């Protein structure tokens, strides 16, 4: 046959493209809690059928980012104070272990990249960049870990609270505190002190939890 074949295994399906765009819009707060996800409207935006849109929304629902309401259909899901606290508590269990494992094989260029990201986070004057820079820093420190299941669960947990973390960074001294704590975690990694780095990371996550929950409508705060 006289044509050039395309390796479709290297191309994203329509469902994956829709999923990625909607997921990003939700975790960055562009689609707010309760916003309806109308399949026809989304399908028209992507010039596709409703089938891949339905598949994408189902995946988002599995991750807890979307829920189906009677008479309304799919809407962006929110979290209660207790649910947010539970997600942060899960992160505080998983991520220190991921970091500890990563440090056993963390290359110097990874530490250098993390330092550059830490500096970029500290220097950025744009609040809309802080969420991405914060997450990039954490992901870089975890990248050398072989705990693939831990990382997958932690990634999903971060998705659930990402939009709240972005809001928390704008509150009071959220940005300044995160900056100080990032630097302390990084220095412990550079010193090769896994115990100190893991403890600092746990305190960082728990501190962010309490800072965020102070601004939730519900007074419930898990200890």
C-alpha positions, 0 to 999 in steps of 0.5 A: 500500500502506497501511504505512510502508516501512523503509529496510533499507539503514540497518539491520544484518543479523543477520549484522552484529549477531552479527559486531559483538558477537563481534568486540567480545567477542574484542578486549576479552578477554571471549572468551579464546583457545581459547574455542569458538564453538558456532553453535547456542548463539550462534544461540539467544542472538541468536534467529536461525538458524545461517546468520547466525552461520556468516557472522559466524564466517567474517568473523571467521576472515578477520580472523584473530580465529577459527580452525577446529580439527579436531573442535572447530570454530570457536574464538577464535584467539590469536597467537604472539610472532612473529605479534604482533610482525609485526602491530605492525611492520605498524602501525608502517609504516602508522599514521605515514603515516596520521597524516602524511596526516591532519595535512594537513587535520586540523581544530581540533575534531579536535585538541580532541577528541583532547586531551579523549580524552588527558586522559580516558585519563590520568584514568581510574581504571578499567582496563577503560576504558583499551583503549577510550580508547587506541583512541579517541585513535588513531582520532581522530588518524587520522580526517582521513586520506584513506588509506582502504585504509591505515586499513582494514588498520591497523584490522584489525591493531589488532583482532588485537592489541587484547586484548594491548594492553589487557593490556600497559597493565596491565603495569608502567608501560604506562599511564603510558608510553602516557600520556606518549607520547600527550601528546607525539604530540598536542603535535606534531600541535598544533604542525603538525609531521608529521615529529615526530608520525609519528616519535613515533607509530612509536616509541610502537608499537614500544615497545608491541611490545617491552613486550608481548613481554617477557611472552609465553611465547615468548622470540622478539622481532623487531628 
